[in-house]
Amino acid sequence: MNKEFNEIRPQVSEGEINDMIEKVARFIAERHLAPAGILFLESVRPLHGIGSQAMFFILPFAEIIFDSRKYQQFAIMIENEENLKKLVNRIDELDEELSRDRRKASRLQSQRRKAQFKAFIHRIIKPKKAE
């Protein structure tokens, strides 16, 4: 029985796991959901085995929405607690990178607005030239 199960169970390589971790982490971080995602993953980490089996339980319904093979690979990925730790760390790293970029863009936009305002005020209160 175990041999038959292993034959139908999709195999997941380390490269595929890393790709899935990257995609999920980027999806969460780009939508500004990193704190909520990390909190959720950390709170359910002790139940990762049960969660993985629950994903297999609802597989017939999930196939309607998701690609069956990718869904099963994700369920296999979260069986391993180390993969969940990698996912949390990657979400945190991406959130930090994206936040740094957003802060830099915001700072530049603020400086641009200040310069435009100063130029506007300077045009209004232009010193009269002595003739």
PyMOL commands that set and color helices and strands:
alter all, ss='L'
color gray80, all
select helices_A, chain A and resi 2-8+14-30+34-57+59-62+68-77+81-124
alter helices_A, ss='H'
color red, helices_A
deselect
rebuild
show_as cartoon
